[in-house]
């Protein structure tokens, strides 16, 4: 399948983050746009690590 649900979610999240960042910058809140650009990818990485550590099947494969 060319466009799986993970790819569509990632693309939608990227577009949504860009729209929210642009909206905050247009309203004059540059610091909030910068915080979103830094916080959301860090949160995504943290959730990815959490998933890999707590998923029983994935952790069994890498042991």
N, C-alpha and C positions, 0 to 999 in steps of 0.2 A: 504494500500500500504506500503510495507516494506521500500523501499528506496524512500522517497519523495524528491522533489526538494530542500527543505531546508536542509535536511541531506546531500545530495550530494554536495550542495554549501559549507556547513560548512566543510565537509571532504576535498574538493578540496582546500579551503582557508587554512586549516591547513597544508596540504601537501605543498602548494605553499609557505607559510610562512617559513616552515622548510627548503625548498630548497633555498630560498633567503638568509636566515640566514646562512646556511652552505656555500653558495657561497661567501658571504661577509667575513666570517671567514677564508675561504681558501685564499682569496685575501689579508688578513692581516688587514681588517677593522673591528676589533672586536667591536668597539664602535657603528658602524652602525647596526650590527647584534643585539646588545643589545637594541638599540633604537627601532628597528622594533619589537622585542619581547615585549617591553613595550607599544609602541604606538598603535599597531594594536588592541590588546584586549581592550584597553581603548577607542579607537574610536568605536569599535563594541558595547561596553556597552553604550556609549553616544548615538549612533544611535538607539539602542534598546529602551532607555528611551524616546528619541525624538519620535519614532514611537508610543509608548504606550500613550504618552501625546497628540499626534495630531490625532490619529485615532479615528474617531467619533464613530464607533461601539464599539471598545474596551473601550473607556472612558465612554460610556453609560452603559456598563455592570458592571463597577466597581463603579458606583455612586449610 
